[in-house]
Amino acid sequence: MKLLIDGEWIDAENKEQLKKFSPVDGTLMGEFPAASKNDVDRAMDAASKAFESWSALGSVPRSKYIYKAKELIEKSRRELEELLYRENGKIPIEARQEVDGVLDQMQYYAEFARKITGDIVEGETPKRKIFQYKVPLGVVVALTPWNFPAAMVARKLAPALLTGNTVVLKPSSDTPFTAEWIVKKFHEAGFPKGVLNFVPGRGSEIGDYIVSHKKVALVTLTGSTETGQRIMQKASANMSKLILELGGKAPFMVWKDADLKNALRTFLWAKFWNAGQSCIAAERLYVHKDVYGKFMSMVKKATSSIVTGDPKKSDMGPLINKVALGNMEAIVENAKSSGYKIDTGGSKPKLSGPAANGYYFLPTVIEGVAQDSSVFQDEIFGPVVGSMEVTSKDDMFKLANDSKFGLASYLFTADQNLMFDAFERIRFGELYVNMPGPEASQGYHTGFRLTGQAGEGSKHGIEEYLKLKNIYVDYAGGDLHIETVREDLIKE
C-alpha cells in the first residue's frame, strides 16, 4: 500500500509499516504505511492547490467523475465484498448490503448536480437584490470508521467532491485496505490530481495534526464521542466546520400491543447486525410488563440459536480486534458482579480450525438491568444487550431519553396515538417505528447530545459541505442616500 498525494501513489516519508490482522482468524492480512506529519502537509498542499480549479469546474462535470467511480466499483464489487469479509468480518449478506449502500449513496449524491439551489432576496428598494448562493468550503478532512469501512468512505467522499471541495482521507487503522480499494476506484475514474488524497496512519501520530491543520475548512468524522470532543478542541484554532457522527445508545421499546414477531425480527437485526458494532445498534431493551415475559422468552430462544463463527458459515461474525473482544468480556463480568442475570451467551464461542483464533463473542442478553448501570448508560458496541420492564408510556419515554447519546431509537406499537406522541417526545435524531434501519441516503443521519453535531445524508447533508454566500447588488447606482455621509463631501 502507498499514499495517494497530488495524483501519485507514493511511499510514506519514514517507510514505517503497520500490521493489520484479520478478525476472522487472527492471521496477518498485510502491512500499510504510517503517514507522517510531513506527508500530511504534502496532502494538504495538494488539496489546497487543486481546490480552485476543481470548485470552478461546476457540479455537473464533477458528478460525471462520481458516476464513473460508481461504475468501476460496481464492476468489481465481488472483490470489495471479499475484502469486507477478511478485513472487517462481515457475513456475506452484510458485505453485499454494504456494497449496495456504497453504490446507492454515490448515485444519490451525484444526482444532486442540478439540485443545488440558492435564493434571490428583495432589498430595500426594487433595484436592490441579495443573491444567496452556495459555494464549497475548501479542503475537507474525512476520518472514516472501521465498522462500515466502505459505506462511510463513500458517504463522505461523494458529497464533499460533488459540491466542489477537495479531500484528504484518513481511514481507520483497523480497515485501511477497504478504504484504499475505494480510493483506487475514485483515482481510476480520472479525478484531477490533488482533488482526492489518501493518508493512512496512526491516529495518535497524525490525528491531532491533520484536524488542526491551517488549510482545513471542514472535518467530517464518524467515530467515538471522545475522539469527536478532541477534534472539536483541536479544530477550534482554525474555526473549521465539523460534521461529527459519534456514539449511540439506541433504546428499543416494545409496547404491550406490539406485533411481537415483527419486534423480535427487527431486534435481532438491530442488535446483532455487524456483531452489534453499529452506532444505531439496539443497546437498551424496554418492554411493557404485560408482554415482557413472553417477548424475553422469544428473545432468549432466538438469540441462543444464532450461529457465531466464520462469517461465511455463520449468522454473526467477529468483533473487529482483540481490544473489542476484551471489552465484551469486561462488560459481562461487571454485569455478573452487579448481580444481573446473563440469559444467553456471555462468553466466547468454542470454535475449531482457523476461526478459533478469531475475535468472536456470543450474542448476550442481560436481564433486569438497572437504568443507572454501565450496561444502560455506556455504549457497548458489540453483541451484548440489557433488558428492563416498563409500566407506562411516560416511564418508557423518560427512560429512553435518559442517555448522554441521542442517535437512533426504535418503537413497536399498534397505537397511533402512542406513535405520534413518541414523534414529539423521543429526543433522538432517528426513530424507527415498527421497522428496522439502517438510515436511507435520502434521510438526514443526525443526533442529539453527545452523538455529535451536523449530519449526513439527504439535501441537508449536502448542504453541510457548502457555505451560503451573500452578494448585495444595487442596479440603480444609489437609490438610497447614506445618511451618515454628508452630501457636500461627494464631489466629482
Number of C-alpha atoms within 10 A of each C-alpha: 16 18 24 26 25 22 19 13 15 13 17 23 14 12 13 14 15 14 12 20 21 23 28 28 20 17 15 11 14 13 15 22 23 25 26 21 16 13 22 24 16 16 27 27 16 23 29 22 17 22 21 14 12 24 21 12 12 15 21 16 12 20 25 17 22 27 20 18 24 24 17 17 22 17 9 11 17 14 14 21 22 18 19 26 22 21 22 28 31 32 26 19 13 19 24 18 13 21 23 14 19 25 21 18 25 26 18 18 28 25 17 19 18 11 11 15 9 14 12 13 13 13 14 12 12 11 14 19 17 17 17 17 16 17 19 24 23 25 27 31 28 25 24 27 23 22 26 23 23 28 24 23 25 26 23 28 25 25 29 29 26 29 30 27 28 31 30 28 26 28 26 21 21 20 26 24 25 27 25 24 16 23 22 17 20 23 21 13 19 13 20 14 18 26 27 27 27 27 25 29 24 17 18 8 13 20 19 17 17 28 29 21 18 15 19 24 24 26 24 26 23 24 21 19 19 11 16 24 14 13 21 18 13 19 23 13 12 15 15 20 19 25 22 28 25 25 28 31 29 29 31 27 28 28 27 21 13 19 14 18 11 13 25 19 14 20 23 19 18 24 27 26 22 27 29 27 21 21 23 25 34 31 30 26 27 24 24 21 17 14 17 19 13 11 20 19 13 14 20 16 13 14 20 16 12 15 16 22 28 25 22 15 12 13 20 27 32 31 28 27 19 14 11 19 19 13 14 24 17 12 15 23 16 15 21 14 8 12 11 17 15 19 18 20 19 22 16 18 16 12 14 9 9 12 20 17 15 27 25 32 27 27 28 24 24 22 19 15 22 15 17 12 13 14 23 25 17 16 21 25 26 27 27 28 25 25 23 22 20 22 14 13 15 11 12 22 19 14 18 26 17 16 23 15 25 28 27 29 27 28 23 25 19 15 13 9 10 14 16 10 13 16 14 8 14 21 23 25 18 24 21 15 18 18 16 18 17 16 15 13 21 15 16 19 21 24 24 19 16 21 26 26 15 19 22 24 23 18 17 15 24 21 20 22 29 21 14 14 13 15 10 14 13 16 12 11 9 10 13 11 9 9 7 6 9 9 10 6 7 7 5 3
